């Protein structure tokens, strides 16, 4: 497919709430992608472990949570693949477009294909597509502005709003449809949402700047055959391991954890050993290691919103609203509401504090401590009967989740670009996503130990572990800042 013929994007283009009109196109596709992603994820776990009589597959609960965790980790692993294809073969704009198509096909597979076949085909397609879109949508937004355009931060804030609007609406609507018409109708709605996003993006592709179609580091033609061979070989190896039952449904989370860990070690070794990295840059990469570890710990708790929190909402939460039972997935729409409200508050706070704001290691340490505290907040309700935890309690706990997230997630992306060596900027961003991939897979693995009948050991041990991790980083702030060589 030929690249779109872009309209010029200039500082005088203020047709979308004061931003370039092209932002509306990226805003739309990202909003609908998040609608489909979170809408599907909101009903995925209960579809896996609900009985056939309830419309589900009847998979063991521990295995089901492991599958969801592995899938979440695979999404973030796929961002590396999406970024590589954009940089070496197709350019960000084409990868974004094709990724949206792959995502839609994945949701269609979940909606139409029966049983585990639909789950397998659908989740692979959605994971690969979401990784490609996630890696490139943010990159394309950055291309809409010059480096000194004062609208850049506001543009990214508007883009972030689109993400959370989709994340808010997806679970609400798919959850409602699942509870009234069935799971496959919910998956079908996710496919329709992605189709809407794809149509509006196709109509607006001409507005995307030409830079988004540029392949910045083209792969030499004589290496295409080698790369195709590597890709085919990887698929064959995975197929053999699957048929040999080395890779199974009950150990998917373990596999993703090992792959993420291996990729992480490889990235750090390559960057730290490169001759293109100066002594100052190498010191900053070393400083990123403790931040990476805390990030993994944080995400291993935070991402349990899609594993343990789903089980908790199903079995322990009182979802009665004036005689009507709220669908389980609706709980996952609470966090996006808080993000929409609090992201502006935090942005204003950091702006007001300026140079007096806490350093990045302090923010990371506080995020881990607050995340651990959120898990301890489950303890007053432990040991209650089935569906007895008040909805207000979960709303309060998810508020604490959000505060912790805003101390780490946007800060993590920012500090990664600051600490990155000039020769490895993309790889360092990939490293941050690897911390999310590793944490998400660990969240799925940990969930197998959650027992609704005996919750105290689970919530207390993980909560305390996160607090200890955060305190350890706070105690190490001075040496970490010294390694960061002037970056805060």
N, C-alpha and C positions, 0 to 999 in steps of 0.2 A: 504494500500500500504506500502511495506517495505521501510525503509529509504535508501537513496543512500549510496553506498560505497565510501566514499570520498578519494580523493587523498590527500596526505600530503601537507599542506601549510606551507612553511618555508621561512625564510628571504632570502634564496637563490633562491626562485621561483620568477623570474622576467620576465615571458613570456608574460605579457600584459603591454606593455609600462613601463617596470620596476616594475610592480606590479604582485601580484599573478594571475595565470591564471584564478582562480575562479572568480576574479573580472569581467572578461569579461562576464561571465554568468549572474551575477547580473546586470551589466551595461546594457546588452542586454534586459533582461526582464523589467527592469525599464524604459529604453528608449522607448520600444514598448508600455508599459503600459501608459506612458505619452503621446505618440503619439495618442493612442486610446482615452485616457481620454480628452485631450485638443481638439483633432479632433472632437469628439462627442460634447463636450461642446461649441465649436465654432459655431456649427449650431443649437444647441438645442433650444435656446431662439427664434430665428426667425422661427423655425419649429413650435413652440407652438403658436406664434401670427400671422404668415402669414396666409392669407386667403386660403380657399380650392383651389381657382383658382391658387394660387401661390405654391401649394403643401403642405401647412401647415394645422394646425388644427383650426385656427381662434379663439383661446382663447383670452380673454381680456388681453391687454398688462400688466396691473398691476398684474393680477393673474399669468400670465406667468413668470414675473420676480420674483414673490414670490416663485413659484415652483422651479426655477433655484437656488434661494438663499437657499431654504430649502434643496434641493438636495446637494448643496455644503457643507452645514453645516452637513448633515447626513454622508457625506464621512469622515469628521474629527471626528464625534462622533463614527463612526465605527472603528476608529483606537484603541479605548479603548477595544472593543470587540475582535479585532484581536490580540491585545497584551495579553489579558486574556486567549484566547484559546491557544496561543503559550506557555504561561508560565505554564498553568495548564493541558493541554490535549494533544496537538499534537507536540509542538516544532515549532520554527520559520520556519524551512525549509519546513515542510509539509504545514503549513498555507500559506506560500508564494505560493507554487505550487497550492493548491486548490483555493486560491484567484484569481490567474490568470485564472483558468478555469471558475470561477463564473463571472469574468469581461467579458470574451469572450462571455459567454452565454447571458449576459445582452445586449451587443452590437448586438448580433444576434436577440434578441427579439425586439430591436428598429428597426432593419432593416426589419424584416419579419412580425411582428404582427401589425395589423392596429390600427390607432387612439390612444386613451387614454390607451387602453389595453397594447399596446407596450410601451408607455411612462411609465406606472405604473410598469410593470414587469421589463422592461429594467433598469430604474433608481434605483429601489431597489437592483437589482443584482449588478449593477456597483458600487453603493455606498458601499454596504457591501464588495464586492471584493476589491475595491480600498482601503478601510480602512484597510483590512487585509494585503494587499500587502505593503501599505505604512508603516504600523507599523513594519513590519518584514524585509523588504529589507535592511533598514538602519542598523538594528540590525545584520543581517548576514554579511554585509560589515565589521562591527566592529570586527566580529569574525575571519576575515581573517588575522588579525595582532595581534602581542603581544603588550602589553601596551607600551613597549619601542621601538617599530619598528619605525624608522624615516620616513618610507614611508606612515604612516597612514594618515596624513593630505593631502598629494598628492593623495592618493587613494580615499579619500572622495571628493576631488576636481574633480577627473576624473569621479566619480560616479555622481556628481552634473552636470557635463557637459552632461552626458547621459540623465539626466532628462530634461535639457533644449534643447537638440537637438530634443528630442521627442516632447516637447512643441512647438518648432518652426515649425517642419515639419507637425504636425498633422493638425492644422487649415488651413495651406496652401493647403494641398492635399484634405482634406474632403470638404473645402470651394469651391475649384475648381470643384470637382465632383458634389457637391450639386448644384452649379450654372449652370452646363452643363447637368447633367443627372437626378438630383432630390435628395431630402433629404434622401430617403432610401438607395440610392447608397452611399451617404456619411457615413451613419451609418454602412453600410456593409463594407466600407473600414476600419472603426475603428475596426470592428470585425476581419478583415483580419490581421490588424496590431498586435492585441493582440494574434492572432493565431500564427503569426511568432515568437513573443516573447516567447510564451509558448513552441513551438517546440524547439527553440534554448536552452531554459532553461532545458527542458527535456533531451536533448542530453548532457548538461553540468552538470547535477545534481551530478554526481559522484565526481565532483571537490569540492563540497561544504564541508567545514570541519565538522567533526562528531559532534562538539559542537552545530551546528545549529539544530541538530535533538534531542537534549537533552530537556526533559521537566523539567525545573528547580524547579518547585513547584507543583508536580503532585496532581491532585484532587483525593482524596480517592475514591475507587470504590464504596463504599456505599453511596457516594453523587451524583453519576451520575444520578440516577433516579430523585433526587430532582432538579438538574440543568436542566434536560430535561423537567421536569414538569414546571419549571419557564419559560423556553423558549417557550413551547407550550402555557402556560397561557398568556404570553406577546403577542404572535401572535393572540390569541383569543380576547384579550382585544382590540388590535388595530383594528381587523376586526369588532368587535361590534361597536366601536367608529366611524369607517368609514361608516358602514351601517346605523348608527344612525345619520350620517351627523354632528357629533361633530368634526371629522377631515374631512376637505374638501380641495379641490384644492386651494380655495381662502384664507385659513388660515394655510397652511402648514408651512410657514415661522414662524408664531406665535408659532406653536406647537414645532418646532425645537428650537426656542429661549427659550421657557419655559423648555424643557427637558435639554438643555445645561446649563441653569442657575441653575436648580435643581441639576444636576450632579456636577457642579462647587462648589456650597455651600456644598454639601455632602462631596466632596473630601477635601475641606479646613477644615471642621469640624472634619472629621476622622483623618486627619494628625495632626492638631493642638491639638487634645484631646488625642492623642495616648501616652501611657506611654513609648513607644519605642523611642520617640523623646526627645532629650536633650534640655536644655534651650537655648543653642546657636543655635541649629537646628530650634527650634520653632521661634526664633527671625528672622532667615533667611526666613522662610516660610511667616511670617508676612510682611517682606520686599518685597516678591514677589507679594503681593496683588496690590500695585499701579502699578507695571510693568504689571500685568495681565490686569488691567483696561485699561491702555494705549494701550496694545496689542489688546484688543477688539475694541477700538476706531479706531485704525489703520486699522485692517482688515475689519471693516465695510465700510471703504472708498475704500481700495485697491481692495477688491473683487468685487467692482462694475464694474470692467473690464468685467465681464461676465453677467452683468445685464444692467445697465445704458449705459456703453460704447458700448454695442452691439446695443442698440436702437439708440444711438447717431451716431454710424457708419452707420447705416441704413438710418437715416432720416436727419442728420445734416452735415455729412461729404461729402466732394467732393471727390468721389472715381474714378474720371475720370483720366486714365493714357493714354495720347496720343490717345484718342478716344475709349479706352477700359475700361469698368467699372470693377474695382477691386472687388472681392467678399467681402461681409461684414466680414466673419470670419478672413480674412487676417490680420486685425488690431491686432488680438490677438497673432500674431506671432512676433510683434514688441518688446514686453517686453522680451521674451526669448533671443532675439539677444543682447539686452543691458545687460542682466544678464550674458551671456557668456563673453561679453567684460569687464564688470565692476567688476565681482566677483574677477578676478585676480588682478585688480587694488586695490580694497579694502583690499584684503589679503596682498598685498605688503605694503600697507599703514600702516595697523595695525602692521605688522612685523617690519617695519622701526621705528614706534613710540614706540613700546615696552611698557614699563611701563608708558610712557608719553601720551599714547592714552586716549581718554575720557572714563570715567567710563560707565558702562552699563546703569544706569539711564539717563545719559546725552545723550547717543546714542538713547535710546527709546524716550526721549523728543524731540530730533531733528528729529527723524523719523516722529513723529506725526505732528510736525510743517511743515516739508517739504511736507508731504502728504496733509495737509490742504492747503498749498500754491499751490499744483498741481490742486486742485479743483478751487481755485481762478483764475488759468490761463485759465479756460474755459470762464470766464466773458467777455474778449474782443471780443469773437465771438458770445456772446448771442444776440438774437434778429435778427440774420441774416436769410436769406431765406433758403428754403429747400436745403440740400446738398451744402452748401456754405463754410463750415469751411475747410480751406486748410489742406491737408494731413500732411504738414510739422508741422502744429500747434499740431496735435495729436501726431506726433512723438516726438516733444519736451516735451509735457505733460507726455507721457509715459516714457521718459528719467527721468523726475523728480520722477515719480512713482517708478522707479527702484532704484534710489538713496535712497529713503526712505525705500524701501524693504530691501536693503542690510545693512541698519543701524539697522534693527529690526529682520528680520526673522532668519538669521544664528546666530545672537547674542542671540536671545531669546532661541534657543535650547541649546546653550552653557551655558548661565547663569542658565537655569533651572537645568541642571545636577550639577552645582556648588552649588546651594542653596538647593538641595534636601537632606532631611534626609537620612541616610544610609538605613533605613528600608522602605523608600518610593520612591526610585529612579524612578521606572517605573511610579508610580502614578503622580509624579511631571511632568514628560514628558507628560503624559496624560493631565495634567492640562494646559500645554501650548497649546496642540492641541485643548483643549476645548475653549481656547480663540479664536483660529482660527474658530472653529465651530460656536461659538456664534457670532463672527464678520461677518462671511459669511452669516449666517441666517439673521442677522440685515441688511446686504447689500441688500438681497432680499426684506426684508420688506420696507426698505427706498425707493427702486426703484419705488414703487407704487406712490410716491409723485412727481416723475420727470415728468415734462411736457415740451416737446420740444418747445412749443410755449411761455413758460414763464420760462426760465431757471435761471434767476438771483437769485430768492429767494432760489432755491434748492442748487446751487453750492456755493453761498455766505454763507448761514447758516451752511452748513456742513464744508466748508473750515475754517470758523472762529471757529467753535466748536472744530475742531481738533487742531487748533493752540492754543486755550485756554487750551486744555487738555495737550498739550506738554509743554507749558509754566508753567503750574501748577506743572508738574513733575520736571522741571528744578529748580523751586523754592524750591522743597522739596528734592533736591539731598542729602544734608547733613544728614537730619534725616533718609533717606532711606539707605544711605551708613552705617550709624551707626548701623541700624538694620541688615545689611548684614554681620556684624562681620568679617571684613577683606576681604570679597569677593568683587571684583570690576567688 
